Structures are given as C-alpha cells and as structure tokens.
Amino acid sequence: MILIDGKKVAEEIKQNIKIQISELKEENNKLPGLVTIIVGDNPASQVYVNMKSKTCIELGMNSKVEQLDGNISEEVLLTIIDKYNKDENFHGILVQLPLPKHIDEDKVIEKIIPEKDVDGFHPINVGNLVIGKDTLFPCTPYGILKLLEKYHIETKGRHVVVVGRSNIVGKPVANLLLQKKDNANAIVTVCHSATSDISKYTKQADILIAAMGKPKFITENMVKENAVVVDVGTNRVDDPTAKKGYRIVGDVDFDNVSKKVSHITPVPGGVGPMTIAMLMYNTLKAYQRKNNL
Ligand code: NAP
C-alpha cells in the first residue's frame, strides 16, 4: 500500500510558487496579492484564515485579512468586495465561508469578479470548468487531481466513484475528472444521500473519493481490492485522550481500508494540505492571467 503524502506534494507546489514569486521580485514586478475577508469570530474560520495568510507571506505574496463584524449588513459586505474587485494590489479575493445566516452566500460569491475568484465558486468559473475551459478551479478538487497526477495514478478510462455532491468538493471533482483531458478522462459515478446501497457503487470504484463528512463511513467491505482511495472527510470526533479533547478523522476507516487498497490518503496529511497549496496556485494564476504572463 502506498500512502499518498499530501503534505509533501503540497510543500513541493508551494516551493515552486515561492521560486516564481522570487523571480517576479527580482524583476521588480508588482507581487501577487490575496485578500481574505472574514465575517464574525467563528474560531475554525479564524484558524483557516490565519493559515492562508501565513502561507501567503511565507511564499512572498501580499496578504491582507479584512476582519469584519459579524453583524455587518449584506449590502456593506458587497460594497467592500467591490472595493477589492477594483483594487489592483489584490489578484485574489476569498470570502471565508460559512457566513452569518443574514447574509446570502450566493450573492457574495457572485459579487467577486470571476478573475479574482480564487476559490473557483463563481458560476462563471463553475460553468467554464464544466465545459472544459481552463479557469480558476476550486482548490480541494484541483488538489485531488494534482495528488493523483503526482502519484502517476491513471484516471483515463477508469471508474471513479465520488461519494458526496457538494458544490465545494463532490460536483467539481466529478466534473474535473470527467473532462476529455490529460489526468482526467474517467468514467464518473456520483453517490449522495439518496443513493441506496452505496457499497454497490463504491465496490466498483478503481478510484474512490469520499467527501461526505461522515466519520469512518467507508469500511473495508465497501472497497475493491487494490483500489485507490482519496479521503476528503475532515471530521472532529471526541477523544478524551487527545490534548484538545478531540481528533480529526476522515470519511474512511483508514486502519482497515488501508490494508486492502493500492493507494490511500491519510487524514490529516492527505487532501487537507493540498487545499491551501492550490489556493496559492490559484492566486498566482489569477496574477499571471491579469498580467498576460
Ligand atoms: P457537505 O456540503 O455537507 O456535503 C456532503 C455530501 O455528502 C452531500 O452531497 C451529501 O448528500 C452526501 N452525504 C452525506 N451523508 C451521506 C450518506 N450517508 N451517504 C451518501 N452520501 C452522503 O460537505 P462538503 O463540504 O462536501 O465536505 C465533505 C467533507 O469534506 C467534510 O468532512 C468536510 O469537512 C471535508 N472537506 C475537507 C476539505 C479539505 O481541504 N480537506 C475541504 C472541503 C471539505 P446530499 O447532497 O444528498 O445531502
């Protein structure tokens, strides 16, 4: 069994970005910049935003965190986004989700101009992904494709089963893998909560992508011998023996499934680190597109 080391691959991608940015610096170019907008004080969101900002700085990009009050009106938030749409110092705009209930997430996503939508959630970017055009792809799905590519896992003509159909993971990863392109070209099945007898499908998977948010849902009797398993799940489970009182587990029962498969991503250290790496990748890509590089 080969453990897919997302931490290592993410590090390689980030180092490559760092080199490209240092070259821009040497040539006295304006540098890529990412603004992260956070509304309210959700502790998990604060951790994610700090990680993103820290990574930007490590790679030599400009980073700004716009911390907004949880009671801010939707209208004011949209005006702030528009300000950054026009600000040439920032090539990427990321609004940390989830937002407070009084704000319509769709309106916020649609307010960010597609060229700066480094999360790849804008309907124009989603549409371009579906029709096979190059665009800013959502970070987690794109990270999964990069992991498969780095480990030379053939996708062409192979059966990929995705469990989960969210707009953030399931749908985009399914659509990316469906494209008639290198490192894609797969036969794709998508399962969700209305799928009865999920194991009927998962057992057929050459590559199984679990993105449902259900701890250890995928057990060894649900996977084919020598399959490739990508575990996107990031679930907190109580663990009184852990320092924080909880630990993070995936959607896959790693200990048992790993004995049966050819490749598997661990949680943590698999897909997770790729998400931030691909956010940096997208910010650089947005910058390059803006400057016709
Ligand atoms: P989500 O929006 O809650 O979507 C979950 C999907 O799984 C839905 O499509 C749901 O079906 C399906 N599902 C739920 N229970 C199911 C069941 N028992 N059988 C079959 N399908 C089921 O979640 P998400 O945002 O896609 O995230 C999924 C997981 O990935 C979470 O643990 C999340 O924390 C993690 N995640 C990790 C990263 C990372 O960077 N590593 C990034 C994003 C998300 P319906 O559509 O029918 O409701």
Boltz pocket constraint, residues with backbone or C-beta under 6 A from the ligand:
constraints:
  - pocket:
      binder: B
      contacts: [[A, 140], [A, 163], [A, 164], [A, 165], [A, 166], [A, 167], [A, 168], [A, 169], [A, 170], [A, 191], [A, 192], [A, 193], [A, 194], [A, 195], [A, 198], [A, 210], [A, 211], [A, 212], [A, 213], [A, 214], [A, 231], [A, 232], [A, 233], [A, 234], [A, 235], [A, 271], [A, 272], [A, 273], [A, 275]]
      max_distance: 6.0
